[in-house]
Amino acid sequence: MTVFNKESFNDKHLLITGATGGIGYETAKIATELGASITITGRNEKKLYKIKEELENSNQDASIYAHISDLTKKHDRESLLKQAAGNLGPVTGLVNAAGIGGGDTVERLSEDDLRNILELNFTSTVLFTQAVYNQMIEKQHGTIVNVSSLSGLRGTYGNSAYSASKFALTGFTQALAVEAIENNIRVNAVCPGFVNTQMARDAISRKGKRQNRSFEEQLKIVEEGLPSGRLTEPEEVANTILFLLTDAASNIIGESVKISGGSVMR
Ligand SMILES: NC(=O)c1ccc[n+]([C@@H]2O[C@H](COP(=O)([O-])OP(=O)(O)OC[C@H]3O[C@@H](n4cnc5c(N)ncnc54)[C@H](OP(=O)(O)O)[C@@H]3O)[C@@H](O)[C@H]2O)c1
């Protein structure tokens, strides 16, 4: 279900990172249904081109450019932006959905996990955003949505590295939002709790293992702990992201929009 009309994104070029993942894929799918031209990116080549084909098959008019990139690599970030703009024109909307989970309790956290999580979820996301932002400044127009997390608003058990990376992203969102609005560029974040994707399933499995519980047992505990009684679906996050990208959200700036099933209310 979506609240948008078919022309909501005509003449818009959205660049969606993490498009081979659950949230990025749903964002790409709905964006093409709403008339956006999209650049999709991820590392998994087979999956990325399959998604491109699937979206083109269901939308004959869709303009989709797919580009493989590892966002932790400077060369990949540069070529992604150059090729995206070359193929579909300047990027008018950026969705930073690429991210990784993992890590452990602080006593067991490995240096590699800490560095890798911060590298993608924060440093590389900031550097890529900076490059896109500088292009948007030239046009004095654009919108950016960072996919942060409820973990970017409060700490939870066994989640220190991921949580730190998302707190950093939330802080970056707010600081950039204040600067960017002077250039008519809006920046916001979405902060979902558990979303029904591979990342959440992995996190629930890890948590279950620590407690000697099966995935199903741990999932039941997670769902029972949520006022809504269920995980968020990726489509629900995608619709929130897309709303923030439209002019209907034109005075929403620097927000961290929670999608928590009622679990976090402040
Ligand atoms: N699922 C949740 O419960 C949840 C909750 C709150 C926030 N989030 C955030 O939502 C975003 C999307 O998560 P998801 O649930 O859709 O996870 P997902 O299904 O695991 O997707 C993760 C995406 O990130 C991409 N990625 C990973 N490493 C990359 C790298 N080095 N360079 C480029 N792309 C890379 C993956 O691409 P490849 O597979 O092609 O490498 C994939 O497209 C993440 O930022 C996550 O932190 C998720």
Ligand as a Chemical Component Dictionary entry (heavy atoms), coordinates in Angstrom:
data_LIG
# 
_chem_comp.id                   LIG 
_chem_comp.type                 NON-POLYMER 
_chem_comp.pdbx_formal_charge   0 
_chem_comp.three_letter_code    LIG 
# 
loop_
_chem_comp_atom.comp_id 
_chem_comp_atom.atom_id 
_chem_comp_atom.alt_atom_id 
_chem_comp_atom.type_symbol 
_chem_comp_atom.charge 
_chem_comp_atom.model_Cartn_x 
_chem_comp_atom.model_Cartn_y 
_chem_comp_atom.model_Cartn_z 
_chem_comp_atom.pdbx_ordinal 
LIG N1  N1  N 0  16.793 -4.784 9.172  1  
LIG C1  C1  C 0  16.691 -4.107 10.284 2  
LIG O1  O1  O 0  16.168 -4.590 11.310 3  
LIG C2  C2  C 0  17.178 -2.682 10.343 4  
LIG C3  C3  C 0  16.776 -1.878 11.422 5  
LIG C4  C4  C 0  17.204 -0.566 11.488 6  
LIG C5  C5  C 0  18.044 -0.067 10.509 7  
LIG N2  N2  N 1  18.446 -0.856 9.475  8  
LIG C6  C6  C 0  19.350 -0.289 8.479  9  
LIG O2  O2  O 0  18.721 -0.346 7.223  10 
LIG C7  C7  C 0  19.715 -0.392 6.189  11 
LIG C8  C8  C 0  19.339 -1.503 5.228  12 
LIG O3  O3  O 0  19.312 -2.715 5.949  13 
LIG P1  P1  P 0  18.530 -4.031 5.462  14 
LIG O4  O4  O 0  17.732 -4.484 6.593  15 
LIG O5  O5  O -1 17.910 -3.776 4.142  16 
LIG O6  O6  O 0  19.785 -5.011 5.352  17 
LIG P2  P2  P 0  20.248 -6.050 4.252  18 
LIG O7  O7  O 0  19.076 -6.698 3.635  19 
LIG O8  O8  O 0  21.294 -6.857 4.925  20 
LIG O9  O9  O 0  20.952 -5.090 3.157  21 
LIG C9  C9  C 0  22.167 -4.450 3.374  22 
LIG C10 C10 C 0  22.589 -3.752 2.100  23 
LIG O10 O10 O 0  23.852 -3.089 2.328  24 
LIG C11 C11 C 0  24.710 -3.415 1.230  25 
LIG N3  N3  N 0  26.121 -3.375 1.616  26 
LIG C12 C12 C 0  26.721 -4.037 2.635  27 
LIG N4  N4  N 0  28.037 -3.773 2.633  28 
LIG C13 C13 C 0  28.272 -2.933 1.584  29 
LIG C14 C14 C 0  29.425 -2.308 1.058  30 
LIG N5  N5  N 0  30.655 -2.457 1.610  31 
LIG N6  N6  N 0  29.292 -1.513 -0.029 32 
LIG C15 C15 C 0  28.089 -1.343 -0.605 33 
LIG N7  N7  N 0  26.941 -1.886 -0.151 34 
LIG C16 C16 C 0  27.048 -2.685 0.924  35 
LIG C17 C17 C 0  24.300 -4.818 0.829  36 
LIG O11 O11 O 0  24.733 -5.045 -0.477 37 
LIG P3  P3  P 0  25.346 -6.461 -0.971 38 
LIG O12 O12 O 0  24.588 -7.538 -0.251 39 
LIG O13 O13 O 0  25.073 -6.434 -2.447 40 
LIG O14 O14 O 0  26.762 -6.418 -0.618 41 
LIG C18 C18 C 0  22.797 -4.718 0.934  42 
LIG O15 O15 O 0  22.265 -4.132 -0.237 43 
LIG C19 C19 C 0  21.045 -0.593 6.908  44 
LIG O16 O16 O 0  21.733 0.631  6.972  45 
LIG C20 C20 C 0  20.648 -1.044 8.295  46 
LIG O17 O17 O 0  21.615 -0.688 9.262  47 
LIG C21 C21 C 0  18.025 -2.159 9.366  48 
# 
loop_
_chem_comp_bond.comp_id 
_chem_comp_bond.atom_id_1 
_chem_comp_bond.atom_id_2 
_chem_comp_bond.value_order 
_chem_comp_bond.pdbx_ordinal 
LIG N1  C1  SING 1  
LIG C1  O1  DOUB 2  
LIG C1  C2  SING 3  
LIG C2  C3  SING 4  
LIG C2  C21 DOUB 5  
LIG C3  C4  DOUB 6  
LIG C4  C5  SING 7  
LIG C5  N2  DOUB 8  
LIG N2  C6  SING 9  
LIG N2  C21 SING 10 
LIG C6  O2  SING 11 
LIG C6  C20 SING 12 
LIG O2  C7  SING 13 
LIG C7  C8  SING 14 
LIG C7  C19 SING 15 
LIG C8  O3  SING 16 
LIG O3  P1  SING 17 
LIG P1  O4  DOUB 18 
LIG P1  O5  SING 19 
LIG P1  O6  SING 20 
LIG O6  P2  SING 21 
LIG P2  O7  DOUB 22 
LIG P2  O8  SING 23 
LIG P2  O9  SING 24 
LIG O9  C9  SING 25 
LIG C9  C10 SING 26 
LIG C10 O10 SING 27 
LIG C10 C18 SING 28 
LIG O10 C11 SING 29 
LIG C11 N3  SING 30 
LIG C11 C17 SING 31 
LIG N3  C12 SING 32 
LIG N3  C16 SING 33 
LIG C12 N4  DOUB 34 
LIG N4  C13 SING 35 
LIG C13 C14 SING 36 
LIG C13 C16 DOUB 37 
LIG C14 N5  SING 38 
LIG C14 N6  DOUB 39 
LIG N6  C15 SING 40 
LIG C15 N7  DOUB 41 
LIG N7  C16 SING 42 
LIG C17 O11 SING 43 
LIG C17 C18 SING 44 
LIG O11 P3  SING 45 
LIG P3  O12 DOUB 46 
LIG P3  O13 SING 47 
LIG P3  O14 SING 48 
LIG C18 O15 SING 49 
LIG C19 O16 SING 50 
LIG C19 C20 SING 51 
LIG C20 O17 SING 52 
# 
